[in-house]
Amino acid sequence: MKGGHPKKTLAPTTDGLRQAISARTDMSITPRQEKIIKLKESVELTQEYTNEIIGELNVTNEELTITRDYADAIIRTVRGPLLVLNKDLRIISANEAFYNAFKVAPNDTENRLLYDLGNRQWNIPKLRILLEEILPEKNTIEDFVVEHDFKDIGQKTMLLNARTLQQGPDKTSLILLAIEDITVRQQLEQQKDEFVSIASHELKTPITSVKAYTQILGRRFRKANDMKSVELVEKMDSQLDKLTDLIGDLLDVTKIEAGRIQFHESHFDFNDLVEETVEELQRTTEKHHIEQELQPSRTVYGDHDRLGQVLINFLTNAIKYSPHADKIIVSTAVDKDNVTLSVQDFGVGLSKEDQAKVFERFYRVGGSDQSTYPGLGLGLFIASDIIKRHKGRVWVESIKAKGSTFCFSLPMTK
């Protein structure tokens, strides 16, 4: 037992009584006197045991108090709003951050049903789904978004994390509910996306004009047989194309985040799409030969241009990240349910860490040679979203310094 209370060894003080009984054995002791002596002995033994039990209980209560104070201190120290609920969703305790964030008082909070707080302002349908349907099944919920318009504090977007705990010997269920107010963060994200969208649109107009002027200059230099100037103008035109692609990626990301990216779906021959795209990209590289290993063609249903955008991204990455190789392999595989496309390069490859993050927004492969590979880290994020919206999946297989194979599969059903 912790607390510096060693077990006591009971040493009854009735030895004298026992000696008295033995000493008087030779004397004539009445049965009544003998019973009285034994009764006194039992009472004293009982008192000793009682004192020891009380001492042990005091230690136990002290430890429970320390544990409870420790848990309460943790709850009070957490910076974000935190609630402790019982299994009936009544509030056992809340921290100061909760009271400050949601403008409620402890007297109006503790021992009340969560949904009854603030004149039932917390009776939120999505919150009820979280606590009554999802949490009992999973026991842990992370990053569950709930939006609600509170009467006193206005519109809030909350990120909820919940966990069910079993407490004490009777395994009483408790629920920890952590609440993060992400309203401001969400507003800033929205403002940023709107700025990027507006800036991208504004940039497109002058770039289009500059591109037109370069084409006019190219024709004039060609007529004048000034081939050196023609070469420079063509390089300028190529750089403008890259800038246009970057702006297009920024626009696509803002559309994805806002849920406004549009798809124009139809039936088309998948191999035709692959062959057209490979032919187009082959013109951009003299060093790499793009080999095709295609199974018999199948008709798929989807957005022809968006799926072509995914393939272009895979191929341009394969060219960019295999500067010392001379071959890229594009292959397809078909079964009764899916068509799968793979683009294999023999370049720098990816580490396990990079493979897990390469489809995230703005993620770029790190390393000492990172500056060698330009880009914003948006292409694979956009490609991944396009495939997911086609109900497909996207993945990568790679070995560091030996190359990578980027793949996506699409369901054959409409």
Backbone torsions as a table, in degrees:
resi	resn	phi	psi	omega
1	MET	NA	127.2	-179.6
2	LYS	-74.9	159.4	174.4
3	GLY	111.3	1.8	175.1
4	GLY	75.4	29.0	178.2
5	HIS	-114.3	90.3	-179.5
6	PRO	-69.9	153.6	177.8
7	LYS	-59.7	136.5	177.6
8	LYS	-87.4	145.2	174.0
9	THR	-99.4	116.7	-177.3
10	LEU	-66.8	123.6	177.5
11	ALA	-126.7	82.7	-173.2
12	PRO	-53.4	143.5	178.7
13	THR	-89.9	21.8	-176.7
14	THR	-97.3	9.6	178.9
15	ASP	-59.1	-38.5	179.3
16	GLY	-61.8	-36.8	179.0
17	LEU	-65.8	-42.7	179.4
18	ARG	-60.7	-41.7	179.7
19	GLN	-64.9	-37.2	178.9
20	ALA	-62.9	-39.4	-179.9
21	ILE	-64.7	-43.3	-179.5
22	SER	-64.1	-41.1	-177.1
23	ALA	-65.8	-29.7	-176.4
24	ARG	-95.7	6.6	-178.5
25	THR	-61.0	-36.0	-178.7
26	ASP	-73.9	-19.8	179.4
27	MET	-88.5	169.6	-179.0
28	SER	-88.8	99.4	176.4
29	ILE	-101.9	131.7	-178.7
30	THR	-74.5	153.9	177.1
31	PRO	-56.0	-35.8	-178.9
32	ARG	-64.5	-43.6	178.1
33	GLN	-62.3	-40.0	178.7
34	GLU	-63.3	-39.0	178.4
35	LYS	-65.3	-39.7	-179.6
36	ILE	-63.3	-43.2	179.8
37	ILE	-62.2	-44.9	179.5
38	LYS	-64.4	-35.9	178.9
39	LEU	-64.6	-43.3	177.5
40	LYS	-61.5	-40.8	177.8
41	GLU	-60.1	-44.9	-180.0
42	SER	-64.1	-40.6	-179.1
43	VAL	-63.6	-43.5	-179.6
44	GLU	-66.5	-40.1	175.2
45	LEU	-60.7	-44.9	179.7
46	THR	-60.5	-40.2	-179.7
47	GLN	-63.7	-40.6	178.6
48	GLU	-61.9	-47.3	178.7
49	TYR	-62.3	-39.9	-179.5
50	THR	-63.1	-43.8	179.3
51	ASN	-61.4	-40.9	179.6
52	GLU	-65.2	-44.1	179.5
53	ILE	-61.0	-42.8	179.7
54	ILE	-62.0	-41.0	177.9
55	GLY	-60.8	-42.6	178.8
56	GLU	-66.3	-40.5	179.1
57	LEU	-63.7	-37.5	178.3
58	ASN	-62.4	-40.6	177.6
59	VAL	-63.6	-45.3	-179.5
60	THR	-60.8	-45.8	179.5
61	ASN	-62.8	-37.8	178.1
62	GLU	-63.1	-42.7	179.3
63	GLU	-66.5	-41.1	178.3
64	LEU	-62.2	-40.2	179.2
65	THR	-64.4	-42.5	178.7
66	ILE	-62.3	-43.9	180.0
67	THR	-62.7	-43.4	-179.4
68	ARG	-65.2	-43.5	178.6
69	ASP	-63.5	-36.6	179.6
70	TYR	-64.6	-45.6	178.8
71	ALA	-64.6	-41.7	178.9
72	ASP	-63.3	-37.5	179.1
73	ALA	-64.4	-39.4	177.9
74	ILE	-62.5	-45.8	-178.4
75	ILE	-61.7	-42.3	-179.0
76	ARG	-69.2	-28.2	-176.3
77	THR	-80.0	-26.4	-178.9
78	VAL	-58.2	130.1	-174.0
79	ARG	-72.1	-35.0	-178.9
80	GLY	-86.5	160.4	177.1
81	PRO	-58.4	135.1	-177.4
82	LEU	-141.9	133.4	177.9
83	LEU	-120.2	145.3	170.4
84	VAL	-115.7	118.8	-176.5
85	LEU	-114.0	152.0	170.2
86	ASN	-88.2	-178.2	-174.8
87	LYS	-66.1	-19.9	177.9
88	ASP	-90.7	8.0	177.9
89	LEU	67.8	29.8	170.5
90	ARG	-93.0	144.9	-174.5
91	ILE	-81.3	117.6	176.1
92	ILE	-81.7	-45.3	178.2
93	SER	-157.7	162.7	176.7
94	ALA	-144.2	156.8	179.7
95	ASN	-95.7	171.2	-175.5
96	GLU	-62.6	-33.7	180.0
97	ALA	-61.5	-35.5	178.3
98	PHE	-66.0	-46.3	-179.0
99	TYR	-62.3	-39.2	-179.2
100	ASN	-71.3	-40.3	-175.2
101	ALA	-70.6	-38.0	-172.5
102	PHE	-111.3	11.6	171.1
103	LYS	53.9	51.3	176.6
104	VAL	-127.9	159.1	-178.6
105	ALA	-104.7	152.9	179.3
106	PRO	-56.7	-39.8	-178.6
107	ASN	-63.8	-27.2	-179.9
108	ASP	-94.7	6.7	-173.9
109	THR	-118.6	-53.8	-173.8
110	GLU	-66.6	140.9	179.6
111	ASN	68.4	13.2	177.3
112	ARG	-106.4	151.9	174.6
113	LEU	-64.9	134.0	-176.6
114	LEU	-53.4	-42.5	-175.7
115	TYR	-67.4	-17.9	-177.5
116	ASP	-88.5	-6.3	-178.1
117	LEU	-61.1	142.9	174.5
118	GLY	55.6	49.8	-178.7
119	ASN	56.2	45.2	175.7
120	ARG	66.4	24.9	176.3
121	GLN	-68.6	-21.2	179.9
122	TRP	-90.3	8.7	175.4
123	ASN	-82.8	71.9	-173.3
124	ILE	-100.2	123.3	-176.5
125	PRO	-53.5	-43.9	-177.8
126	LYS	-68.7	-32.3	176.5
127	LEU	-67.8	-38.1	177.8
128	ARG	-64.3	-39.1	177.8
129	ILE	-61.6	-43.1	-179.8
130	LEU	-60.5	-50.0	-171.9
131	LEU	-81.6	-29.4	-173.5
132	GLU	-100.6	-22.7	-175.7
133	GLU	-117.1	-49.2	-173.5
134	ILE	-80.2	-49.3	-175.1
135	LEU	-62.4	-43.9	179.0
136	PRO	-58.7	-27.2	-178.4
137	GLU	-84.5	-38.2	-172.5
138	LYS	-104.2	-21.2	-179.9
139	ASN	70.3	-21.4	178.0
140	THR	-139.8	130.7	178.3
141	ILE	-129.6	132.7	179.9
142	GLU	-124.5	138.9	171.9
143	ASP	54.6	53.5	177.2
144	PHE	-95.2	118.0	-173.7
145	VAL	-89.5	128.9	176.8
146	VAL	-130.4	128.8	176.1
147	GLU	-111.7	138.4	-179.5
148	HIS	-157.3	147.4	177.7
149	ASP	-101.0	104.1	179.0
150	PHE	-85.0	143.1	-175.9
151	LYS	-62.2	-41.4	-172.8
152	ASP	-90.7	-29.4	-173.7
153	ILE	-117.9	-1.7	174.3
154	GLY	87.7	-166.0	-177.8
155	GLN	-70.4	128.9	-179.8
156	LYS	-131.2	141.2	170.1
157	THR	-111.5	119.5	-173.3
158	MET	-115.7	140.0	174.9
159	LEU	-106.3	114.4	-173.0
160	LEU	-104.9	137.8	171.3
161	ASN	-127.0	126.4	-175.4
162	ALA	-130.9	148.4	179.7
163	ARG	-147.5	136.2	175.6
164	THR	-94.4	132.3	179.6
165	LEU	-122.0	152.5	174.1
166	GLN	-108.7	124.0	-174.0
167	GLN	-118.9	138.8	171.5
168	GLY	76.3	174.7	-178.4
169	PRO	-65.7	-25.9	179.7
170	ASP	-88.5	4.4	176.4
171	LYS	56.4	46.5	177.7
172	THR	-66.8	134.0	-177.9
173	SER	-82.5	130.7	172.7
174	LEU	-124.4	153.2	178.1
175	ILE	-122.7	123.5	171.5
176	LEU	-95.5	124.7	-178.3
177	LEU	-122.8	106.9	178.5
178	ALA	-97.3	135.5	-174.2
179	ILE	-123.4	125.1	176.7
180	GLU	-116.7	122.8	178.9
181	ASP	-82.5	109.6	-178.5
182	ILE	-110.2	22.2	-177.7
183	THR	-60.1	-49.7	-178.1
184	VAL	-65.5	-42.7	179.3
185	ARG	-59.9	-42.9	-179.8
186	GLN	-64.9	-39.0	178.5
187	GLN	-65.0	-40.5	178.2
188	LEU	-65.7	-39.5	177.0
189	GLU	-62.0	-41.6	-179.7
190	GLN	-65.4	-42.9	178.4
191	GLN	-63.2	-40.2	178.7
192	LYS	-62.8	-45.2	-179.7
193	ASP	-63.6	-38.5	178.5
194	GLU	-65.9	-40.1	178.3
195	PHE	-63.2	-45.9	-179.6
196	VAL	-61.8	-40.8	-179.8
197	SER	-63.5	-46.5	-179.0
198	ILE	-65.5	-45.5	-179.2
199	ALA	-61.6	-39.6	-179.7
200	SER	-64.6	-43.1	177.9
201	HIS	-62.6	-41.7	-178.4
202	GLU	-66.8	-34.1	180.0
203	LEU	-71.7	-29.4	-176.4
204	LYS	-62.0	-36.6	-175.7
205	THR	-64.3	-53.7	179.2
206	PRO	-65.3	-32.5	179.1
207	ILE	-65.2	-40.4	177.7
208	THR	-61.2	-40.6	179.6
209	SER	-66.3	-45.0	-179.8
210	VAL	-61.8	-39.1	179.7
211	LYS	-64.1	-39.1	177.9
212	ALA	-64.4	-41.8	179.2
213	TYR	-64.0	-39.0	179.5
214	THR	-63.6	-37.2	179.1
215	GLN	-67.6	-38.4	176.8
216	ILE	-64.4	-44.8	178.6
217	LEU	-62.6	-39.4	179.3
218	GLY	-59.1	-43.2	179.5
219	ARG	-65.7	-40.3	-179.5
220	ARG	-66.0	-43.6	179.2
221	PHE	-65.1	-34.7	179.9
222	ARG	-67.7	-40.6	177.7
223	LYS	-63.0	-35.4	180.0
224	ALA	-82.6	2.4	179.9
225	ASN	59.7	30.5	176.6
226	ASP	-94.8	79.5	-172.0
227	MET	-69.4	-27.2	177.2
228	LYS	-64.3	-43.1	178.3
229	SER	-68.2	-36.7	176.8
230	VAL	-59.5	-43.1	-179.6
231	GLU	-62.1	-42.6	179.8
232	LEU	-65.6	-41.3	-179.9
233	VAL	-66.0	-38.3	178.2
234	GLU	-64.7	-36.9	175.7
235	LYS	-65.9	-39.4	176.6
236	MET	-61.6	-43.2	179.6
237	ASP	-62.7	-38.2	178.8
238	SER	-65.0	-41.2	178.1
239	GLN	-66.7	-34.9	176.1
240	LEU	-64.5	-36.6	176.4
241	ASP	-62.4	-41.5	178.8
242	LYS	-64.5	-40.8	178.6
243	LEU	-64.5	-39.3	177.4
244	THR	-62.8	-39.2	178.4
245	ASP	-64.4	-41.2	178.4
246	LEU	-62.5	-42.6	178.6
247	ILE	-64.1	-39.7	177.3
248	GLY	-61.6	-39.1	177.7
249	ASP	-63.4	-43.3	178.8
250	LEU	-61.3	-41.4	178.3
251	LEU	-64.0	-42.0	-179.9
252	ASP	-63.1	-40.2	-179.8
253	VAL	-63.4	-43.7	179.3
254	THR	-64.5	-35.6	177.3
255	LYS	-67.9	-39.6	178.2
256	ILE	-62.7	-46.9	-178.7
257	GLU	-63.2	-34.1	-179.2
258	ALA	-89.7	-2.8	-179.5
259	GLY	71.9	26.3	-175.6
260	ARG	-109.4	4.3	180.0
261	ILE	-68.4	132.4	-173.1
262	GLN	-106.9	148.7	177.8
263	PHE	-125.1	140.5	177.0
264	HIS	-119.7	93.8	-170.2
265	GLU	-91.0	147.3	177.5
266	SER	-162.4	172.4	175.0
267	HIS	-86.7	136.6	177.5
268	PHE	-154.9	161.0	-179.4
269	ASP	-78.9	120.9	-174.2
270	PHE	-67.5	-40.7	-180.0
271	ASN	-65.3	-33.7	176.3
272	ASP	-60.3	-43.0	178.4
273	LEU	-60.6	-44.8	-178.4
274	VAL	-63.4	-46.9	-176.5
275	GLU	-65.1	-40.6	178.8
276	GLU	-63.0	-43.7	-177.5
277	THR	-68.4	-42.2	179.1
278	VAL	-62.4	-43.2	179.3
279	GLU	-60.5	-40.5	-179.9
280	GLU	-66.2	-44.9	-177.1
281	LEU	-74.1	-28.7	179.6
282	GLN	-60.9	-30.4	179.8
283	ARG	-68.4	-20.8	-175.6
284	THR	-87.1	-9.2	-178.6
285	THR	-136.2	130.5	175.9
286	GLU	-96.4	-21.5	-175.6
287	LYS	-81.2	-37.2	-174.3
288	HIS	-99.2	136.1	171.9
289	HIS	-103.1	123.9	-178.0
290	ILE	-94.4	107.4	179.1
291	GLU	-86.8	145.5	178.9
292	GLN	-116.6	128.2	175.6
293	GLU	-125.9	84.0	-171.1
294	LEU	-107.4	133.9	171.9
295	GLN	-77.9	165.9	-178.8
296	PRO	-48.9	140.0	-170.2
297	SER	-66.5	151.1	175.3
298	ARG	-133.0	152.6	174.9
299	THR	-89.0	129.9	178.5
300	VAL	-119.4	166.3	179.7
301	TYR	-118.9	119.5	-179.9
302	GLY	177.1	-170.6	178.3
303	ASP	-87.4	109.5	-176.1
304	HIS	-56.4	-47.7	-174.5
305	ASP	-71.9	-39.3	-179.7
306	ARG	-67.4	-40.4	177.2
307	LEU	-67.7	-34.3	173.0
308	GLY	-63.8	-35.3	177.1
309	GLN	-61.8	-39.0	177.5
310	VAL	-63.5	-46.8	-179.2
311	LEU	-64.0	-39.9	177.2
312	ILE	-60.8	-42.0	179.7
313	ASN	-63.2	-44.4	178.4
314	PHE	-60.5	-43.4	-177.1
315	LEU	-71.1	-42.8	178.9
316	THR	-64.4	-36.6	175.8
317	ASN	-65.3	-40.8	179.2
318	ALA	-61.7	-39.5	177.9
319	ILE	-68.2	-44.5	-175.1
320	LYS	-67.3	-39.8	-173.3
321	TYR	-97.0	13.2	172.3
322	SER	-132.2	62.9	-174.5
323	PRO	-67.5	-21.4	-177.5
324	HIS	-104.5	5.5	177.2
325	ALA	-101.6	167.1	-179.8
326	ASP	-128.3	11.0	-175.9
327	LYS	-142.0	142.4	172.8
328	ILE	-134.5	138.1	-177.1
329	ILE	-116.0	124.9	174.0
330	VAL	-109.6	124.1	-177.1
331	SER	-135.0	157.9	175.8
332	THR	-129.4	153.7	174.7
333	ALA	-137.9	138.8	-174.6
334	VAL	-129.7	133.6	168.2
335	ASP	-130.1	-172.5	-173.2
336	LYS	-69.3	-19.1	-175.6
337	ASP	-109.3	-29.6	-171.2
338	ASN	-140.3	156.0	166.5
339	VAL	-117.1	132.2	-175.3
340	THR	-120.6	134.5	177.2
341	LEU	-117.5	138.7	179.2
342	SER	-131.1	139.7	174.8
343	VAL	-121.9	113.9	-176.4
344	GLN	-108.7	130.1	174.0
345	ASP	-119.9	172.9	-177.8
346	PHE	-127.7	51.1	-173.4
347	GLY	-108.6	-137.2	-170.1
348	VAL	-72.7	-23.7	-179.7
349	GLY	72.1	176.8	-177.2
350	LEU	-130.6	143.7	173.2
351	SER	-75.3	168.9	178.2
352	LYS	-60.4	-39.4	179.8
353	GLU	-64.1	-43.6	179.3
354	ASP	-66.0	-38.4	179.8
355	GLN	-60.4	-35.1	-178.3
356	ALA	-73.9	-20.9	-173.0
357	LYS	-117.9	-3.6	-168.2
358	VAL	-65.7	-20.5	179.5
359	PHE	-95.1	8.7	178.2
360	GLU	-83.0	155.3	-179.0
361	ARG	-66.0	133.6	177.5
362	PHE	65.8	10.7	-179.8
363	TYR	-82.2	130.6	176.6
364	ARG	-124.9	144.4	-179.7
365	VAL	-64.3	129.1	-178.5
366	GLY	-85.2	179.7	178.9
367	GLY	129.8	169.4	-177.0
368	SER	-66.3	-23.5	-177.5
369	ASP	-102.9	20.6	-176.3
370	GLN	-59.6	-38.6	-176.7
371	SER	-65.7	-13.9	-179.5
372	THR	-72.1	-23.3	-173.7
373	TYR	-114.9	100.5	-177.4
374	PRO	-72.6	161.9	176.8
375	GLY	141.7	167.1	-178.0
376	LEU	-100.3	-6.0	-176.9
377	GLY	75.2	32.0	-177.9
378	LEU	-110.4	-24.2	-171.5
379	GLY	-58.6	-49.2	-177.7
380	LEU	-71.1	-32.1	174.9
381	PHE	-61.4	-45.4	179.0
382	ILE	-65.8	-44.1	179.4
383	ALA	-59.3	-43.3	179.6
384	SER	-61.6	-42.4	179.7
385	ASP	-66.0	-39.9	179.1
386	ILE	-60.9	-45.2	-179.5
387	ILE	-66.6	-41.2	179.6
388	LYS	-63.4	-36.0	179.1
389	ARG	-73.9	-14.5	171.3
390	HIS	-92.6	12.1	-179.6
391	LYS	64.2	25.5	177.6
392	GLY	-105.4	-168.7	177.3
393	ARG	-138.5	155.6	-176.4
394	VAL	-133.9	143.5	-178.6
395	TRP	-158.4	172.9	179.6
396	VAL	-137.5	143.5	172.6
397	GLU	-123.5	130.7	-172.4
398	SER	-154.5	152.6	172.1
399	ILE	-128.3	126.8	-177.7
400	LYS	-55.6	131.2	177.3
401	ALA	71.2	5.4	178.5
402	LYS	-122.0	-15.9	176.7
403	GLY	128.3	172.8	-177.6
404	SER	-135.9	153.5	173.1
405	THR	-127.8	112.6	177.5
406	PHE	-95.9	134.7	-172.9
407	CYS	-134.8	152.3	165.2
408	PHE	-145.5	151.2	177.6
409	SER	-127.3	146.3	179.9
410	LEU	-124.4	141.1	176.2
411	PRO	-70.5	143.2	-178.1
412	MET	-77.3	-23.5	-179.1
413	THR	-74.5	154.7	-177.9
414	LYS	-70.0	NA	NA
